[in-house]
Amino acid sequence: MFSFRKMLCWLTLIASIQLAAAQKSSQTRREQVLLEDPIFGISYSPSLARYEEADLLLKKKCRLGSDPIWIYAHVRKEDSDYFIVTGEQLPEYESEGSSLWVKGAECRDDLSAWTLSGLPPAGGYQNAQSSAGLPGLGAAKVCENRPDEQFCRYILRSPAEEALLRELVQDGLQRAIKAWGKAPFRNKECSAKAIAKLSDYPIVQQELRKFCTTPD
């Protein structure tokens, strides 16, 4: 007679097999997902390059959900933390990622493409404005019409805002080097073509060029 104990064992075995299959399927999907470094535009699989994952506290403060979120830049200044992040299961964040400003229990966000697009003023900071928070947060748009689209950026408002943006990019460089290795990162990003592609993001382009022209 098929006992209750045997039935329980069979049910437990079936549940274990189903769980293992689900975990394997989830891992396979994760390996097939392609993410993009929102600072330098490198497409990659999370199984090939290891960026730091955001902790639960940051995800909770910024309402980022429970799925994995990766950190591409982090700068701490006084009582604030600034991040550039992205994740594979965040449709509300476009492929270029999100920038975050965390101060205490509060979190404000913006598109990282906007944060990174800051342009130094042509005449220098003669009338510098104080600007708290993320670079570009609340800044006026300066747009140009192009054949296929309208591209908008902002003019950096103070030396402090420019310095923070540069620090984010510099930290992003170090994280990319750690994730890829210095030589592979150079091979991917130090060609004239790769540097030229960042012309819409002059601070990113300048910092990358500085890295690429500095001897090892």
JODA-V130039 format. One record per backbone hydrogen bond with DSSP energy under -1.0 kcal/mol. CO is the residue of the C=O (numbers start at 1). NH is the residue of the N-H. If there is no record, write none. Layout:
co:CO nh:NH
co:CO nh:NH
This chain:
co:3 nh:7
co:4 nh:8
co:5 nh:9
co:6 nh:10
co:7 nh:11
co:8 nh:12
co:9 nh:13
co:10 nh:14
co:11 nh:15
co:12 nh:16
co:13 nh:17
co:14 nh:18
co:15 nh:19
co:16 nh:20
co:17 nh:21
co:18 nh:22
co:19 nh:23
co:20 nh:24
co:21 nh:25
co:22 nh:26
co:23 nh:27
co:24 nh:28
co:25 nh:29
co:26 nh:30
co:27 nh:31
co:28 nh:32
co:29 nh:33
co:35 nh:44
co:37 nh:41
co:42 nh:37
co:44 nh:35
co:45 nh:48
co:45 nh:49
co:52 nh:71
co:55 nh:59
co:56 nh:60
co:57 nh:61
co:58 nh:62
co:59 nh:64
co:69 nh:54
co:70 nh:86
co:73 nh:84
co:75 nh:82
co:77 nh:80
co:80 nh:77
co:81 nh:102
co:82 nh:75
co:83 nh:100
co:84 nh:72
co:84 nh:73
co:85 nh:98
co:86 nh:70
co:90 nh:93
co:94 nh:97
co:97 nh:112
co:98 nh:85
co:99 nh:110
co:100 nh:83
co:101 nh:108
co:102 nh:81
co:103 nh:106
co:106 nh:103
co:108 nh:101
co:110 nh:99
co:111 nh:115
co:112 nh:116
co:114 nh:117
co:119 nh:156
co:121 nh:124
co:124 nh:126
co:134 nh:137
co:136 nh:139
co:142 nh:153
co:144 nh:151
co:149 nh:146
co:151 nh:144
co:153 nh:142
co:154 nh:119
co:157 nh:129
co:158 nh:162
co:159 nh:163
co:160 nh:164
co:161 nh:165
co:162 nh:166
co:163 nh:167
co:164 nh:168
co:165 nh:169
co:166 nh:170
co:167 nh:171
co:168 nh:172
co:169 nh:173
co:170 nh:174
co:171 nh:175
co:172 nh:176
co:173 nh:177
co:174 nh:178
co:175 nh:179
co:176 nh:180
co:177 nh:181
co:181 nh:185
co:182 nh:186
co:183 nh:187
co:184 nh:188
co:185 nh:189
co:186 nh:190
co:191 nh:195
co:192 nh:196
co:193 nh:197
co:195 nh:198
co:196 nh:199
co:198 nh:201
co:201 nh:205
co:202 nh:206
co:203 nh:207
co:204 nh:208
co:205 nh:209
co:206 nh:210
co:207 nh:211
co:208 nh:212
co:209 nh:213
